[in-house]
């Protein structure tokens, strides 16, 4: 089941559902967040809640996207309670991409094993523990709160101080924390984990800075298990022409960590198990246009698609205007 959230012609937020064919509006449903909260509190599934409400009129999602009526599929009423986070070096091809950015030489001129390669090797050796066990923890980063989320079709805004503005095609897990602190997975979505790779390349300790950027996910959420082998395409379109395109792989068959292990190491922290909070946790990638020497420009459109996730995720690139340094006032 694929779920999305739109603004209908009457200006109200509505939820759409489809299973292979035409999308239909869920009766009396204003948000996926509200439906998920209802399912948690009723001790049932999201699919059951949707079935109980029933489906109404059909909706053309592609037309809705063109009209700018498609929203990010999950929001929190208070954006400060939506957390954007992610993990890196989780995919079988990711080490080569990261290592090429972080290579260094030892004192004798021989190539050293970078911290990226060490982390990747740790994942290969211990990222997929047995059922009910905790494996090695992955690289982890914070991207911001709900104020950083950009709707499908809208522009990802790069700060004026950024040195790069590049896409990262990923799969994100979408979660809601129940009243008792238990995290529940709503589903999975395509995501663009928009980052500043030039800043990161200066020194890997700048990774935290490079990740504090907008992100987009959707347009649809896949409710259910993540396919073991996800195959998609990432591209950059400039002035109507594709200037870069490459396949990307995800799913556990193409990862050095299991989804369960990544989830455990995120939610093991009590601060991330606050009732009612939403988490959008991105699982990493091995495909970057930056690694191929491509520099995105304002007006470029990032496109990420994979058949299992419904419609493609498209976002353009915009640069923010320069501002003066922030001055803190004394009280």
N, C-alpha and C positions, 0 to 999 in steps of 0.2 A: 504494500500500500504506500502510495506517495501522497504527502500532504503539503499544502502551501497556504499562504495567507495573502489576501488581496484587499484592495479598497474597491468596493463595488460602486456601481454608478450612482448610488444614493449617498456616497461618501462614507459609508460605514465599513468597518473592518469585518471581513468574513473569512471562513476557512473552506478550502476546496480539497477534495479527495479524488484520487483516481487510481485505478488498477488496470493499467495497460491501455485504456481507451480514453474516453472523454472525462474531463474533470467535472465534478458536480459539487455544489455548495452543501455543506453540512447544515442541517436545520438548526436555527437558533444558536449558532456557534460564532463567537466574536474573535476568538484567538486560540491557537494551538496550546499556548501556555495554560489557558483556563481549562481546556479539555484535558490536558495532561494532569493538572492538579485535581480535577474531578476524578480521573481514573485512579490516581494514587490514593485519594481519600476514600474511594469506594472499594479499594482492594481489588480492582479489576484491570483490564487492559485498555489501551487507547483505542484499539480496534473495536472493542465491545461498546465503549462509550459512543463512538461514531455510529455503530450499527443501531444502537438504541435510539439515537436522535433521528437517524434516517437522512437520506440525501434528497436535495431539492433540485433546483434548476441547474442546467448545464452552464459551464463557463469556458470561454476560449482563453486558456492561459497565455498562449503566444500573443494574442491580441492585447491581453492585459499587460504583458511585459512591454510591448511596443508603446502602450499608452501610459507607461510609468505607474501602473496600478498594483504591481507586485511588491510586497514587502519582504523583509527578512522573515523567514518562516517562524522564528521564535524571538520574542522580545520579553523583557520584564517590565512591569508597570513603572518600576524605578530603575533606570539604567545602571545605577551604581550596584545593583544586585545581579547583574549579568557579568560573568567573568570570561574574558577571552584569554586562552592559554594554549600552549602547544608543546610538542616534543620534537626533538631532532635526532638525526642519525639513527633512524628507526627502520629505514628501507635498505634493501640489499644493494642498491646502487648509490646510496647517498654518501658513502664514505669517499668515493672517488671525487664527487663534486665538491664536498667540503674540503677535502685534503688539498685540492688544487688551489683553494683560496688561502689555506693556512700553512703551506709548506715552509719548513725552516731547515737550517743546516746546523749540525753540531760543531764543536770546537775543532774537530779534525777534518771538517769539510765533507763528512759523510752525511747522507740524508738521515735525519732522525725520524722516529715514529712520532707523528704529531699527536697532540691531545685528542684531535678528532678521530684519528685512527685507533687510538687506545680505547676511546669510548665506544666506537663502532665494534671493535673486537669483543668488548665486554658484553655488548648486546647479543652478538652471535653466540657467545658461549653461555650466556645466562638469561637471555631475554624471553625465553619461552619455557617457563617452569611447568611442572606438572599441575594438574587441576588442584585448586585450593592452596597452592603455594605461591610465595612471592619471589620473583626473580630479581635480577639486577635492575637498579633504577636507571631510567633513561635521562638524557639531557632534558631539561625543562625550562620553559620561559613564559613570561607574562606579556600579554599584548595590550591590556587595558580593560575597560569595562564597556557597558552597553553603548556609551557615547562614541565609541570607536567603530561601531558596526555600521556598515554601508549597505543599503538595500540593493538587491540585484538590479542591474541596469543603471545605477547611479555611479557617480565618479568617486574613485578612491583618491583622496587628497594627500599628496606628499608634502611634508613640512618644508618651509623655505630653506631650512638649514640642512636638509637631507642631501646626501651625496649620490644617492641612487634611489630608484623607485621600481622595484621588480616584483613580478608575480611569483607565487609558489603554489602550484596546484596540489591540493590536498583533500583528504577526507576528514571531516570533523564529526566527532560524537557530540550529540546534543543531549543535555542532562537537566533534570529537575530534582532538587533535593526535597524529600518528603518532610512532613511535620516532625518526624522522629529522628531526622538527620540521615536517613537512608537515601543514597543517590539512586535515581531511576533514569535509565536511558530512554529518551523519547525515540531516537533513531539516529541516522547518519545523513550527512549532506555533503555536497561538493563545497569546497572552500578555497578562497584565494587568501593565503597567509602572506599578504603584502609586506615586503621587507626592504631594508636598505643594505644591500650586499657589499657596497664599497666601504661603508662605515664598519661593517663586521670584519672585512678583510684587513683593515688597519691593524687590528688586534682582536683576538677572539674574546677578550674581556669586554669589548664593545658590543658583544652580541645583545646584551640587555637593551642598550640604546637602539640598536638596529631594528628591534622587534616592536617598539612602541609606535605603532602605525595603525591605520585603518585596516579592517578586514571585512570580507564579504563571504556569505555562505548562502546556500540555497540554489535555485529558487524553491526546490522541493526537498522535503525530508523523506528518506526511505525508512519506513517503520518496519522493524524486524532485524534480522541478523545481517551483518556486513558480509557480502560475498567474499569468499577466500581469495579470488583472483579478480581484481578490478582493473580493467583496461580502459584508459581514456586518452584524450588528446588535449594538449595545451597549445594555444597559439596567441600571437599578437597580430592585430590587424591595424594597419596604418593607412588612412585615406582610402579605405575600402579594399585594400590589398593585404593579403597575408604576408608578413615579412619574416615570420619565424613560426615554426610548427614542429611539435615533437610529441610522441606518445609518452604517457606516464603510466606506471604500474602502482597499484596499492592492494590492500587486502593482505591477510596474514601469510598467504603463500609467497608474497613478495616482500615480507618484512622480517626483521631480525628480532622483533618483540611481538608478543601476543597482545591483542587488544585488552584482554583482562589484566595483563601486567601493567600496561600503560595506565589503565583506569585505576588500578590499585595505588600506584605511586602518585597519582594526582589526589585522589580522595582519602589517602591515608592521613592527610593533614586536616585536623578538625575545623580549621577556618574555612575549608571548602565544603563543609557539610552543614551549612546554615540553612534552616528550613525556609523553603520558598525560593531559594536562589537558583539561577539558571547558569549552566556552564557550557561553553562552546569550546571543546578541546580538540585541537588539530593534531593529527597523528604523524605529520612529516611527509617529506617528498624526496625524490631523487632527481627531479627534472627542473632545471632552471634555465631560462633564456640567458641570464647573466653568465652562466658557465660557458655558453657558446659565444660570448663576446657581444651580445646584443644589449643595447641601451635603450630602454623605453623612453618615449617622448610624450609631452602633453598632447592629449587628443587620441593617443593610441588606445585601442580597446583590447583588454585581456579576455580571452574566451577559454573556458574550461568545461569539458563535457565528458561524460561517461554514461553509457546507455542505461545502466541500472538506476541512475539517479534522476531520470527524467530530463527536463529542459536544461540547456547549457547555462552556466553562470557567466554573465558578461558584465564587465565594468570598465569604464574609461579611466584614464589617468589625468589628474589635474594637479597643478602646483599651487601651493598656498602663497599668498603675498608675504613679503618680508615684513617682519615686525621688529621693534626695538627690543633690546634685552629686557628680560623681566626684572623689575625692581620690587623688592620686598619692603613693605613699610613697617616701621616700628610702632607698636601700640603704646 
